[in-house]
Amino acid sequence: MKRYCQTLRLVDDEQLIRQYVEAHAHVWPEVIEGQRQVGILDMQIYRRGRDLFMICDTLDSFDWDRDMARLAALPRQAEWEAYVSQFQGADPTAPSAAKWQLMDRIF
């Protein structure tokens, strides 16, 4: 299993942050299924204020660039990304990698 960690900062608006949290309590089933199709085994997002931290566990064969591109091309994934981008303060057409920043493991 491979593990990837990313960070992102939400917009400075408590109402939008609450909506973002609520949206993630009801992630569209097609988005979850798409993650499984490309080799993401588990994804968790944690929040502290405006800062998010994502843990993404994948198959050993998972290649970040290749498989995230495959995910972005799946039905409803682009729609989901556009929807949540309003909370992230990001361009809705920007790829996930332009919003979420991969972190380096140091320990």
C-alpha positions as CSV (number, residue, x, y, z in Angstrom):
1,M,0.0,0.0,0.0
2,K,1.1,3.5,-0.8
3,R,0.1,6.6,1.3
4,Y,-0.1,10.1,0.0
5,C,-0.8,13.2,2.2
6,Q,-2.0,16.6,0.9
7,T,-2.9,19.9,2.3
8,L,-5.4,22.6,1.2
9,R,-6.7,25.9,2.7
10,L,-10.4,26.7,2.6
11,V,-11.8,30.1,1.9
12,D,-12.2,32.3,5.0
13,D,-15.9,32.0,5.4
14,E,-17.5,30.0,8.2
15,Q,-20.7,29.4,6.3
16,L,-18.9,28.0,3.3
17,I,-16.7,25.9,5.6
18,R,-19.8,24.4,7.2
19,Q,-21.2,23.6,3.7
20,Y,-17.9,22.0,2.7
21,V,-18.0,19.7,5.8
22,E,-21.6,18.9,5.1
23,A,-20.8,18.0,1.4
24,H,-18.2,15.6,2.6
25,A,-20.7,13.9,4.9
26,H,-22.6,13.0,1.7
27,V,-19.9,12.4,-1.0
28,W,-21.6,11.3,-4.2
29,P,-21.4,7.5,-4.6
30,E,-20.0,7.9,-8.2
31,V,-17.0,9.8,-6.7
32,I,-16.2,7.1,-4.2
33,E,-16.6,4.4,-6.9
34,G,-14.3,6.4,-9.2
35,Q,-11.7,6.5,-6.4
36,R,-11.9,2.7,-6.1
37,Q,-11.6,2.2,-9.9
38,V,-8.3,4.0,-10.1
39,G,-6.8,2.3,-7.0
40,I,-7.6,4.6,-4.1
41,L,-8.4,2.2,-1.2
42,D,-9.2,4.8,1.4
43,M,-9.3,8.6,1.6
44,Q,-9.7,10.7,4.8
45,I,-9.8,14.4,5.2
46,Y,-9.2,16.2,8.5
47,R,-9.8,19.9,9.3
48,R,-8.4,22.4,11.7
49,G,-9.9,25.8,11.1
50,R,-9.4,26.5,7.4
51,D,-6.7,24.0,6.9
52,L,-7.4,20.5,5.5
53,F,-5.2,17.5,5.6
54,M,-5.9,14.5,3.4
55,I,-4.6,11.0,3.7
56,C,-4.9,8.8,0.6
57,D,-4.1,5.1,0.8
58,T,-3.7,3.4,-2.6
59,L,-2.7,0.2,-4.2
60,D,1.0,-0.4,-4.6
61,S,0.6,-0.1,-8.4
62,F,-0.9,3.4,-8.0
63,D,0.9,6.1,-9.9
64,W,-0.1,9.5,-8.7
65,D,0.0,11.4,-12.0
66,R,-1.4,8.7,-14.2
67,D,-4.2,7.6,-11.8
68,M,-5.3,11.0,-10.7
69,A,-5.6,11.9,-14.4
70,R,-7.8,8.8,-14.9
71,L,-9.9,9.8,-11.9
72,A,-10.4,13.4,-13.2
73,A,-11.7,11.9,-16.5
74,L,-14.4,9.8,-14.8
75,P,-18.1,10.7,-14.9
76,R,-19.2,13.1,-12.2
77,Q,-15.6,13.7,-10.9
78,A,-15.2,17.0,-12.8
79,E,-18.7,18.0,-11.5
80,W,-17.7,17.2,-7.9
81,E,-14.4,19.1,-8.3
82,A,-16.2,22.2,-9.6
83,Y,-18.7,22.0,-6.8
84,V,-16.2,21.8,-4.0
85,S,-13.9,24.4,-5.6
86,Q,-16.2,27.2,-4.4
87,F,-15.3,26.2,-0.8
88,Q,-11.6,25.9,-1.6
89,G,-11.4,29.3,-3.2
90,A,-10.0,27.7,-6.4
91,D,-10.6,27.9,-10.1
92,P,-13.3,25.3,-10.7
93,T,-11.5,24.2,-13.9
94,A,-8.2,23.7,-12.1
95,P,-7.1,20.1,-11.6
96,S,-7.0,18.7,-8.1
97,A,-3.2,18.9,-8.0
98,A,-3.4,22.7,-8.4
99,K,-5.6,22.9,-5.3
100,W,-4.3,20.1,-3.1
101,Q,-0.6,20.2,-2.4
102,L,1.3,16.9,-1.9
103,M,3.4,16.8,1.3
104,D,6.7,15.1,1.8
105,R,7.0,12.6,4.6
106,I,9.8,13.5,7.0
107,F,9.3,11.1,9.8
